[in-house]
């Protein structure tokens, strides 16, 4: 989603299909949900309420099947409360249905409907996420147009190895030594 990255890809590989995959999209969504949860924790503490949402980040950002028994019990308890963070969590969970679509026709319809519903929720961090989604809608839909066969995992792995080599090469005094490494 980084504009300089997209610009370089368009410049160097003009015929490449740029895909914004599930990992990066869900990471942004989890960030929005957690941001809203933190804001609500501060608001509730300022109003003198019990810090019910504090230390429950992973209950909100983990996939439901990955929750521990204790986290699942806490989440079930929270879902009974009338908190706006619960609404953010439910929107996040409903967004997961997007990735089950196979059709490049139905996926954008779901995405647009979900975005409209989320914008009506009046959750600021979620609205910011929706604006990001709308700005990168074509990149997300490329995931479905390519029949979900590609992701940026290979690029991420290569990037990780390059950064690791750079970290290991701090003691080298020349680029040639870094390049050799």
Wavefront OBJ file of the C-alpha trace (Angstrom):
o trace
v 0.000 0.000 0.000
v 3.029 2.248 0.273
v 2.902 4.776 -2.574
v 6.657 4.784 -3.341
v 6.573 0.984 -3.581
v 3.593 1.063 -5.950
v 5.307 3.726 -8.035
v 8.517 1.690 -8.406
v 6.558 -1.444 -9.337
v 4.598 0.475 -11.989
v 7.831 1.981 -13.321
v 10.026 -1.135 -13.360
v 7.366 -3.761 -14.087
v 4.616 -2.024 -16.080
v 2.841 -5.268 -17.060
v 2.916 -6.794 -13.552
v -0.320 -7.268 -11.651
v 0.038 -5.737 -8.218
v -1.881 -7.705 -5.585
v -2.768 -6.598 -2.100
v -3.178 -9.907 -0.327
v -5.055 -11.042 2.737
v -2.178 -10.696 5.196
v -1.588 -6.987 4.620
v -5.267 -6.120 4.482
v -6.115 -7.994 7.685
v -3.073 -6.503 9.421
v -4.428 -3.006 8.707
v -7.905 -4.024 9.868
v -6.565 -5.498 13.123
v -4.660 -2.264 13.682
v -7.874 -0.272 13.271
v -9.792 -2.527 15.675
v -7.023 -2.350 18.272
v -6.740 1.424 17.908
v -10.445 1.767 18.610
v -10.219 -0.618 21.588
v -7.362 1.432 23.094
v -9.297 4.664 22.639
v -12.334 3.141 24.323
v -10.182 1.896 27.244
v -8.939 5.455 27.820
v -12.440 6.873 27.537
v -13.909 4.355 29.987
v -11.085 4.938 32.486
v -11.580 8.710 32.259
v -15.281 8.224 33.025
v -14.422 6.061 36.048
v -15.548 2.693 34.707
v -13.835 -0.615 35.292
v -11.080 -1.260 32.700
v -12.912 -4.237 31.159
v -11.142 -3.930 27.764
v -7.631 -3.538 29.130
v -5.160 -6.332 28.286
v -7.598 -7.943 25.837
v -5.886 -6.964 22.594
v -5.383 -10.539 21.413
v -9.033 -11.405 22.030
v -9.889 -8.784 19.425
v -7.192 -9.330 16.809
v -6.729 -13.111 16.790
v -8.762 -15.300 14.492
v -11.537 -16.981 16.434
v -10.152 -20.486 15.885
v -6.764 -19.414 17.314
v -8.097 -18.122 20.642
v -7.114 -19.944 23.809
v -9.904 -21.228 26.050
v -9.384 -18.334 28.458
v -9.435 -15.763 25.633
v -12.595 -17.309 24.198
v -14.350 -17.072 27.574
v -13.287 -13.424 27.974
v -14.466 -12.629 24.449
v -17.831 -14.345 25.008
v -18.247 -12.240 28.139
v -17.350 -9.047 26.253
v -19.737 -9.786 23.392
v -22.609 -9.476 25.874
v -21.570 -5.900 26.715
v -22.776 -2.894 24.786
v -19.353 -1.541 23.906
v -18.394 0.083 20.641
v -15.241 -2.056 20.563
v -17.503 -5.077 20.278
v -19.035 -3.526 17.155
v -15.533 -3.006 15.715
v -14.744 -6.656 16.473
v -17.954 -7.866 14.819
v -17.215 -5.798 11.722
v -13.728 -7.321 11.610
v -15.153 -10.818 11.846
v -17.711 -10.147 9.112
v -14.924 -8.832 6.847
v -13.362 -12.300 6.927
v -16.148 -13.518 4.613
v -14.498 -11.578 1.774
v -11.680 -14.109 1.555
v -14.092 -16.999 1.012
v -15.312 -15.547 -2.289
v -13.924 -17.187 -5.411
v -15.685 -14.999 -7.946
v -14.135 -11.700 -9.049
v -17.741 -10.571 -9.600
v -19.139 -11.156 -6.089
v -16.080 -10.179 -4.047
v -16.242 -6.457 -5.016
v -19.956 -6.376 -4.266
v -19.345 -7.766 -0.789
v -16.438 -5.359 -0.267
v -18.487 -2.297 -1.222
v -21.418 -3.388 0.945
v -19.121 -4.010 3.931
v -17.455 -0.618 3.439
v -20.829 1.158 3.377
v -21.947 -0.645 6.536
v -18.682 0.183 8.309
v -18.830 3.864 7.331
v -22.276 4.040 8.941
v -20.904 2.589 12.187
v -19.364 5.932 13.265
v -16.144 4.213 14.398
v -13.369 6.606 13.387
v -10.462 4.169 13.119
v -12.652 1.776 11.133
v -13.712 4.604 8.829
v -10.048 5.385 8.224
v -9.480 1.726 7.319
v -12.402 1.844 4.879
v -10.896 4.899 3.183
v -7.651 2.948 2.770
v -9.590 -0.018 1.371
v -11.397 2.162 -1.116
v -8.145 3.770 -2.214
v -6.621 0.325 -2.842
v -9.744 -1.515 -3.968
v -8.288 -2.517 -7.346
v -5.213 -4.053 -5.697
v -7.398 -6.111 -3.360
v -9.660 -7.226 -6.189
v -6.598 -8.346 -8.178
v -6.308 -11.077 -5.552
v -9.626 -12.475 -6.795
v -8.937 -11.793 -10.477
v -5.824 -13.974 -10.241
v -7.959 -16.708 -8.641
v -6.179 -16.293 -5.276
v -3.056 -18.004 -6.623
v -0.604 -15.261 -5.747
v 0.387 -13.387 -2.660
v 3.257 -11.151 -1.695
v 4.748 -13.861 0.515
v 7.735 -14.443 -1.778
v 8.520 -10.726 -1.935
v 8.152 -10.428 1.836
v 10.499 -13.383 2.343
v 13.111 -11.885 0.028
v 12.779 -8.503 1.751
v 13.297 -10.172 5.139
v 16.479 -11.882 3.914
v 17.867 -8.643 2.457
v 17.208 -6.784 5.718
v 18.787 -9.606 7.716
v 21.901 -9.503 5.515
v 22.070 -5.717 5.963
v 21.860 -6.092 9.742
v 24.606 -8.709 9.745
v 26.763 -6.490 7.532
v 26.882 -3.438 9.831
v 30.521 -4.092 10.660
v 31.567 -4.081 6.988
v 33.183 -0.925 5.696
v 32.361 -1.196 2.002
v 29.381 -1.940 -0.202
v 31.329 -4.725 -1.906
v 31.582 -6.577 1.399
v 27.848 -6.097 1.965
v 27.097 -7.243 -1.564
v 29.245 -10.338 -1.068
v 27.434 -11.114 2.162
l 1 2 3 4 5 6 7 8 9 10 11 12 13 14 15 16 17 18 19 20 21 22 23 24 25 26 27 28 29 30 31 32 33 34 35 36 37 38 39 40 41 42 43 44 45 46 47 48 49 50 51 52 53 54 55 56 57 58 59 60 61 62 63 64 65 66 67 68 69 70 71 72 73 74 75 76 77 78 79 80 81 82 83 84 85 86 87 88 89 90 91 92 93 94 95 96 97 98 99 100 101 102 103 104 105 106 107 108 109 110 111 112 113 114 115 116 117 118 119 120 121 122 123 124 125 126 127 128 129 130 131 132 133 134 135 136 137 138 139 140 141 142 143 144 145 146 147 148 149 150 151 152 153 154 155 156 157 158 159 160 161 162 163 164 165 166 167 168 169 170 171 172 173 174 175 176 177 178 179 180 181
